[in-house]
Amino acid sequence: MSAGNIMEKKQKKFLTVAPFECAWHDDLRFREAGRGCVAFDAFAHNDVTIVFRENAGSQHYHYKRDNSPHYTVIIGSHRNKRLNIEVNGKTVVDVAGVDLCCSSTFQSYWISIYDGLISIGKGRYPFQNLVFQWLDSNPNRSVQYVGLSSWDRHVGYRNFNVLPLMQNHISLWKHVDCGEYSGMDDADEELQDDFGGYENWGLQSFLENWELSDVIIIVGAEERAVPGHKVILAASGNFGLNFSGENCIHLEDVSYPILHAFLEYLYTGHTCIQEPHLNSLKSLSLQFEVITLARQCEEMMERFKLNKKLFDSGRSIEISYPSSRLNCGTVFLNKLPIDVKRLNNFRLAGEYTDVDIYIEGHGKVARSHRIILGLWSVPFTKMFTNGMTESVSSEVHLKDVYFEAFKIMLEFMYTGVVYMEDTMDINTLLLQLLLLADQFGVSLLHQECCKRLLEHLSEDSVCQILQVISSIPSCKLIEETCERKFSMNFDYCTTASIDFVMLDKETFGSILQHPDLTVTSEERVLNAIFLWFVKAEELFGWDRVDEIMLNSTPELIFGERLKSVEEFLCYVRFSLLSFSVLKKLEKSNLCRRLPALDNLVKEATSFLEIGASGNEKDIKQCQIPA
């Protein structure tokens, strides 16, 4: 078969390219010069060769003799042992096969180019299973045509598609990290920005997107390939019987515009379609039992029959899913024709799942769907698409994750509801869940945890909460609320337990300076400060610290907190201490070892001895460091 006769592929199911020849066709062309992706199946003993060129070549084109700018990717070079990339005929990459090799049976590959960044992967689905990347420091942004070539043996090609390449694909790949997963980082924030932030994050980001797709819909006479996600389709209608072993749904009698409107309704909750196409959209909806859309199409058609003046046949008709307003954080789930109960049942039954989740110390804890995890979490999307182990494996292994909290988060992702069994330690579980939501960027769960923590907030829980959330910038409101409650109940919070000594310097300092600080005695403040200085394991007063100081030094007793002594002591209003307490302090080991304390005590004592006039201008005030 002639290499140039590319249209014969429909008759023989694949195209054979002879040695030193190349197949070119107008369909094998990037939509945007310098940016695109080609996906294909190929079989060969070696040397599957793909050429990217500004203009199409001829059937007898030979890339080694081409003087025009071009890229060449050779999979299975050197007798199926190496991967080569050439620029204008000169080798720039020559590496061991890196898991890219040829076979006498069809293998699936994809190659993308984005401003000189060449990415190569394996598998049926483009933009997944990234294997190799190379960046051209002097990129050729003019290459547009794709040539299917060979070297010294015949190569068979089939199922080749040229796809647009979006910026978010590149954002994912630029941050390949083969280390342990540790939550959100700058790459996640960049990806979050690419999708428009959490307000706009939802299934619309995955509409006809190859990211995390696991099914292909072949539509129309032109056999256009459209990516989809099994669990979303199955939860929206009855697609189960159409998922063949090859993960394809064939719709030869459906045009692409009808399918696009149908999928747009499923993934976004609304779509636009011209009036003449309403009946076709209704038929497709009935075929897959998306009853809500079928009824809406029927209603629109009836209204058009009754009063054609209401419609302009040249304009599109908008159809929106009649979402129910739920009192839970389902934000985008309740705006889509997804049966949430059915979706959760798929999780419980392990149906259509494509990833097993393991937690260190617990083994396999769940079977899940990548699209659902990625739908809620930018970090999960990154994990599944940027070349990490999880991109090519059906398993995810998590460390330092609370098992009970993870189960709750996973259920929330499928139902939009936070279900927690009655427990005596609900604050601990909420805090674990809050940390998990922050780690994986599940914004709506994060908000729900904050809400519930505030509802359960008490004097007994403020210290525990402050120890956790002080490191989470998004919990500023809870932090401020806890600091205020602590300040207003200072005596109780510093005597009911010793937990407060574990607060960090900034948090405890904010409490000591809080305008709502309420105490029954200034000595309580002094005691609390010294307990914090020594990280006490039991409750006692400053006098006990004074006894310890007799046979030790401030450096040994206070450790790294010694540098906070001068600052924190200035928060104590020593002039409000009783005269007898001041005299005891004057003679103490603490005053002898801590000059800052000695000065403050002497000033307060002098003030009381001379019978202070009340004119604060005559009193030397403590200067609190900035």
WOHUTA-V201915 format. One record per residue. N is the residue number from 1. RES is the residue in three letters. D_CENTER is the distance of its C-alpha to the mean C-alpha in whole Angstrom. Layout:
{{N/RES/D_CENTER} {N/RES/D_CENTER}}
//
This chain:
{{1/MET/48} {2/SER/48} {3/ALA/45} {4/GLY/45} {5/ASN/45} {6/ILE/42} {7/MET/42} {8/GLU/44} {9/LYS/41} {10/LYS/41} {11/GLN/44} {12/LYS/44} {13/LYS/40} {14/PHE/39} {15/LEU/40} {16/THR/42} {17/VAL/43} {18/ALA/46} {19/PRO/46} {20/PHE/46} {21/GLU/45} {22/CYS/42} {23/ALA/41} {24/TRP/40} {25/HIS/39} {26/ASP/38} {27/ASP/35} {28/LEU/34} {29/ARG/33} {30/PHE/29} {31/ARG/29} {32/GLU/28} {33/ALA/30} {34/GLY/28} {35/ARG/25} {36/GLY/25} {37/CYS/24} {38/VAL/27} {39/ALA/26} {40/PHE/29} {41/ASP/31} {42/ALA/34} {43/PHE/37} {44/ALA/39} {45/HIS/40} {46/ASN/39} {47/ASP/38} {48/VAL/36} {49/THR/36} {50/ILE/34} {51/VAL/35} {52/PHE/33} {53/ARG/36} {54/GLU/37} {55/ASN/40} {56/ALA/40} {57/GLY/43} {58/SER/46} {59/GLN/46} {60/HIS/48} {61/TYR/45} {62/HIS/45} {63/TYR/42} {64/LYS/44} {65/ARG/46} {66/ASP/44} {67/ASN/45} {68/SER/42} {69/PRO/39} {70/HIS/36} {71/TYR/34} {72/THR/34} {73/VAL/32} {74/ILE/34} {75/ILE/33} {76/GLY/35} {77/SER/37} {78/HIS/40} {79/ARG/41} {80/ASN/38} {81/LYS/37} {82/ARG/35} {83/LEU/32} {84/ASN/34} {85/ILE/32} {86/GLU/35} {87/VAL/36} {88/ASN/39} {89/GLY/40} {90/LYS/40} {91/THR/37} {92/VAL/34} {93/VAL/32} {94/ASP/34} {95/VAL/32} {96/ALA/33} {97/GLY/31} {98/VAL/28} {99/ASP/28} {100/LEU/29} {101/CYS/32} {102/CYS/34} {103/SER/36} {104/SER/39} {105/THR/37} {106/PHE/34} {107/GLN/31} {108/SER/28} {109/TYR/26} {110/TRP/24} {111/ILE/25} {112/SER/23} {113/ILE/25} {114/TYR/23} {115/ASP/25} {116/GLY/27} {117/LEU/23} {118/ILE/24} {119/SER/22} {120/ILE/23} {121/GLY/22} {122/LYS/24} {123/GLY/23} {124/ARG/24} {125/TYR/21} {126/PRO/20} {127/PHE/17} {128/GLN/16} {129/ASN/18} {130/LEU/18} {131/VAL/22} {132/PHE/23} {133/GLN/23} {134/TRP/25} {135/LEU/25} {136/ASP/29} {137/SER/30} {138/ASN/32} {139/PRO/30} {140/ASN/32} {141/ARG/31} {142/SER/33} {143/VAL/33} {144/GLN/33} {145/TYR/35} {146/VAL/34} {147/GLY/37} {148/LEU/37} {149/SER/39} {150/SER/41} {151/TRP/43} {152/ASP/45} {153/ARG/45} {154/HIS/44} {155/VAL/40} {156/GLY/39} {157/TYR/36} {158/ARG/35} {159/ASN/32} {160/PHE/31} {161/ASN/29} {162/VAL/28} {163/LEU/25} {164/PRO/23} {165/LEU/20} {166/MET/18} {167/GLN/16} {168/ASN/13} {169/HIS/14} {170/ILE/15} {171/SER/13} {172/LEU/11} {173/TRP/14} {174/LYS/15} {175/HIS/13} {176/VAL/14} {177/ASP/14} {178/CYS/16} {179/GLY/17} {180/GLU/15} {181/TYR/12} {182/SER/12} {183/GLY/8} {184/MET/7} {185/ASP/9} {186/ASP/11} {187/ALA/9} {188/ASP/6} {189/GLU/8} {190/GLU/10} {191/LEU/8} {192/GLN/7} {193/ASP/11} {194/ASP/12} {195/PHE/11} {196/GLY/13} {197/GLY/11} {198/TYR/10} {199/GLU/14} {200/ASN/14} {201/TRP/10} {202/GLY/12} {203/LEU/14} {204/GLN/16} {205/SER/13} {206/PHE/14} {207/LEU/17} {208/GLU/20} {209/ASN/17} {210/TRP/17} {211/GLU/13} {212/LEU/13} {213/SER/17} {214/ASP/19} {215/VAL/22} {216/ILE/24} {217/ILE/27} {218/ILE/30} {219/VAL/32} {220/GLY/35} {221/ALA/38} {222/GLU/36} {223/GLU/33} {224/ARG/30} {225/ALA/27} {226/VAL/24} {227/PRO/21} {228/GLY/20} {229/HIS/18} {230/LYS/21} {231/VAL/20} {232/ILE/19} {233/LEU/22} {234/ALA/24} {235/ALA/23} {236/SER/24} {237/GLY/27} {238/ASN/30} {239/PHE/28} {240/GLY/29} {241/LEU/32} {242/ASN/31} {243/PHE/28} {244/SER/31} {245/GLY/30} {246/GLU/29} {247/ASN/26} {248/CYS/28} {249/ILE/29} {250/HIS/32} {251/LEU/33} {252/GLU/36} {253/ASP/38} {254/VAL/35} {255/SER/34} {256/TYR/31} {257/PRO/31} {258/ILE/32} {259/LEU/29} {260/HIS/27} {261/ALA/28} {262/PHE/27} {263/LEU/24} {264/GLU/23} {265/TYR/24} {266/LEU/22} {267/TYR/19} {268/THR/20} {269/GLY/23} {270/HIS/25} {271/THR/27} {272/CYS/30} {273/ILE/33} {274/GLN/37} {275/GLU/39} {276/PRO/41} {277/HIS/38} {278/LEU/37} {279/ASN/39} {280/SER/37} {281/LEU/34} {282/LYS/36} {283/SER/37} {284/LEU/34} {285/SER/32} {286/LEU/35} {287/GLN/35} {288/PHE/31} {289/GLU/32} {290/VAL/30} {291/ILE/33} {292/THR/31} {293/LEU/31} {294/ALA/34} {295/ARG/36} {296/GLN/35} {297/CYS/36} {298/GLU/39} {299/GLU/40} {300/MET/39} {301/MET/42} {302/GLU/44} {303/ARG/44} {304/PHE/44} {305/LYS/47} {306/LEU/49} {307/ASN/48} {308/LYS/47} {309/LYS/48} {310/LEU/45} {311/PHE/43} {312/ASP/43} {313/SER/43} {314/GLY/41} {315/ARG/38} {316/SER/35} {317/ILE/35} {318/GLU/32} {319/ILE/31} {320/SER/28} {321/TYR/27} {322/PRO/29} {323/SER/26} {324/SER/27} {325/ARG/26} {326/LEU/25} {327/ASN/25} {328/CYS/21} {329/GLY/18} {330/THR/17} {331/VAL/17} {332/PHE/16} {333/LEU/18} {334/ASN/21} {335/LYS/21} {336/LEU/21} {337/PRO/24} {338/ILE/22} {339/ASP/24} {340/VAL/22} {341/LYS/24} {342/ARG/25} {343/LEU/21} {344/ASN/21} {345/ASN/24} {346/PHE/22} {347/ARG/20} {348/LEU/23} {349/ALA/25} {350/GLY/23} {351/GLU/24} {352/TYR/22} {353/THR/19} {354/ASP/18} {355/VAL/16} {356/ASP/18} {357/ILE/16} {358/TYR/18} {359/ILE/18} {360/GLU/21} {361/GLY/24} {362/HIS/23} {363/GLY/23} {364/LYS/22} {365/VAL/20} {366/ALA/19} {367/ARG/19} {368/SER/16} {369/HIS/15} {370/ARG/12} {371/ILE/12} {372/ILE/12} {373/LEU/9} {374/GLY/7} {375/LEU/8} {376/TRP/7} {377/SER/4} {378/VAL/2} {379/PRO/3} {380/PHE/5} {381/THR/5} {382/LYS/6} {383/MET/8} {384/PHE/10} {385/THR/11} {386/ASN/12} {387/GLY/15} {388/MET/14} {389/THR/16} {390/GLU/14} {391/SER/14} {392/VAL/18} {393/SER/18} {394/SER/18} {395/GLU/17} {396/VAL/14} {397/HIS/16} {398/LEU/15} {399/LYS/17} {400/ASP/17} {401/VAL/16} {402/TYR/18} {403/PHE/19} {404/GLU/21} {405/ALA/18} {406/PHE/15} {407/LYS/18} {408/ILE/18} {409/MET/14} {410/LEU/14} {411/GLU/17} {412/PHE/16} {413/MET/13} {414/TYR/16} {415/THR/19} {416/GLY/17} {417/VAL/20} {418/VAL/20} {419/TYR/22} {420/MET/24} {421/GLU/27} {422/ASP/30} {423/THR/30} {424/MET/32} {425/ASP/29} {426/ILE/26} {427/ASN/25} {428/THR/24} {429/LEU/22} {430/LEU/21} {431/LEU/20} {432/GLN/18} {433/LEU/16} {434/LEU/15} {435/LEU/14} {436/LEU/12} {437/ALA/10} {438/ASP/10} {439/GLN/9} {440/PHE/6} {441/GLY/6} {442/VAL/8} {443/SER/10} {444/LEU/13} {445/LEU/13} {446/HIS/13} {447/GLN/16} {448/GLU/18} {449/CYS/18} {450/CYS/20} {451/LYS/22} {452/ARG/23} {453/LEU/24} {454/LEU/26} {455/GLU/28} {456/HIS/29} {457/LEU/29} {458/SER/33} {459/GLU/35} {460/ASP/34} {461/SER/30} {462/VAL/30} {463/CYS/30} {464/GLN/27} {465/ILE/25} {466/LEU/26} {467/GLN/25} {468/VAL/22} {469/ILE/20} {470/SER/22} {471/SER/19} {472/ILE/17} {473/PRO/17} {474/SER/16} {475/CYS/19} {476/LYS/22} {477/LEU/23} {478/ILE/23} {479/GLU/25} {480/GLU/27} {481/THR/28} {482/CYS/29} {483/GLU/31} {484/ARG/33} {485/LYS/34} {486/PHE/34} {487/SER/37} {488/MET/39} {489/ASN/39} {490/PHE/40} {491/ASP/42} {492/TYR/41} {493/CYS/37} {494/THR/39} {495/THR/42} {496/ALA/40} {497/SER/38} {498/ILE/37} {499/ASP/34} {500/PHE/34} {501/VAL/35} {502/MET/31} {503/LEU/30} {504/ASP/29} {505/LYS/31} {506/GLU/30} {507/THR/29} {508/PHE/33} {509/GLY/34} {510/SER/33} {511/ILE/34} {512/LEU/38} {513/GLN/38} {514/HIS/37} {515/PRO/39} {516/ASP/39} {517/LEU/40} {518/THR/43} {519/VAL/45} {520/THR/48} {521/SER/49} {522/GLU/48} {523/GLU/49} {524/ARG/46} {525/VAL/44} {526/LEU/46} {527/ASN/45} {528/ALA/42} {529/ILE/41} {530/PHE/43} {531/LEU/41} {532/TRP/38} {533/PHE/40} {534/VAL/41} {535/LYS/38} {536/ALA/40} {537/GLU/40} {538/GLU/42} {539/LEU/44} {540/PHE/47} {541/GLY/48} {542/TRP/49} {543/ASP/52} {544/ARG/51} {545/VAL/49} {546/ASP/52} {547/GLU/53} {548/ILE/51} {549/MET/51} {550/LEU/55} {551/ASN/54} {552/SER/51} {553/THR/49} {554/PRO/47} {555/GLU/44} {556/LEU/45} {557/ILE/44} {558/PHE/41} {559/GLY/40} {560/GLU/37} {561/ARG/37} {562/LEU/41} {563/LYS/39} {564/SER/38} {565/VAL/42} {566/GLU/44} {567/GLU/41} {568/PHE/40} {569/LEU/44} {570/CYS/45} {571/TYR/43} {572/VAL/46} {573/ARG/49} {574/PHE/51} {575/SER/54} {576/LEU/53} {577/LEU/54} {578/SER/57} {579/PHE/60} {580/SER/60} {581/VAL/57} {582/LEU/57} {583/LYS/60} {584/LYS/58} {585/LEU/56} {586/GLU/58} {587/LYS/60} {588/SER/56} {589/ASN/55} {590/LEU/52} {591/CYS/54} {592/ARG/55} {593/ARG/52} {594/LEU/50} {595/PRO/52} {596/ALA/49} {597/LEU/50} {598/ASP/54} {599/ASN/54} {600/LEU/52} {601/VAL/54} {602/LYS/58} {603/GLU/57} {604/ALA/56} {605/THR/59} {606/SER/61} {607/PHE/60} {608/LEU/61} {609/GLU/65} {610/ILE/66} {611/GLY/65} {612/ALA/62} {613/SER/63} {614/GLY/60} {615/ASN/60} {616/GLU/56} {617/LYS/57} {618/ASP/60} {619/ILE/57} {620/LYS/55} {621/GLN/51} {622/CYS/49} {623/GLN/46} {624/ILE/43} {625/PRO/41} {626/ALA/38}}
//
